[in-house]
Amino acid sequence: MKGLFKKLEDIYAAAAFAEEGEFETAREILRERKSVDKQLRKRTDKEPRVRLRAS
């Protein structure tokens, strides 16, 4: 849940900068977020996946 709030915070911050005409700053904020998400995905991809069957 904490990750969701951080992601929303970054999106809203980028939107605020974009509204004021600071488009490059907004892009940087979103780029940083994207790289953080990529790093997190790499770590969790190594964990074994649990298979579920439909009833």
C-alpha positions as CSV (number, residue, x, y, z in Angstrom):
1,M,0.0,0.0,0.0
2,K,2.9,2.3,0.8
3,G,4.2,1.9,-2.8
4,L,0.9,2.9,-4.2
5,F,0.8,6.1,-2.2
6,K,4.4,6.9,-3.3
7,K,3.5,6.3,-6.9
8,L,0.5,8.6,-6.6
9,E,2.5,11.3,-4.9
10,D,5.1,11.2,-7.7
11,I,2.3,11.4,-10.4
12,Y,0.7,14.4,-8.7
13,A,4.0,16.1,-8.2
14,A,4.8,15.7,-11.9
15,A,1.3,17.0,-12.8
16,A,1.9,20.1,-10.7
17,F,5.2,20.8,-12.4
18,A,3.6,20.3,-15.8
19,E,0.8,22.7,-15.0
20,E,3.3,25.4,-14.3
21,G,5.2,24.8,-17.5
22,E,8.1,22.8,-16.0
23,F,7.7,19.9,-18.4
24,E,11.2,18.6,-18.2
25,T,11.0,18.5,-14.4
26,A,7.8,16.5,-14.7
27,R,9.4,14.1,-17.1
28,E,12.4,13.6,-14.8
29,I,10.1,12.8,-11.9
30,L,8.2,10.2,-13.9
31,R,11.4,8.7,-15.4
32,E,12.8,8.3,-11.9
33,R,9.6,6.5,-10.8
34,K,9.8,4.3,-13.9
35,S,13.4,3.2,-13.1
36,V,12.4,2.5,-9.4
37,D,9.5,0.3,-10.6
38,K,11.8,-1.6,-13.0
39,Q,14.3,-2.3,-10.2
40,L,11.5,-3.6,-7.9
41,R,10.1,-5.8,-10.7
42,K,13.5,-7.4,-11.3
43,R,13.8,-8.4,-7.6
44,T,10.3,-10.0,-7.4
45,D,10.7,-11.8,-10.7
46,K,13.2,-14.1,-9.1
47,E,10.7,-15.4,-6.6
48,P,8.9,-18.6,-7.5
49,R,5.4,-18.1,-8.6
50,V,2.5,-19.9,-7.0
51,R,0.1,-21.7,-9.3
52,L,-3.6,-21.5,-8.5
53,R,-6.3,-23.7,-9.9
54,A,-9.8,-22.5,-10.7
55,S,-12.5,-24.5,-8.8
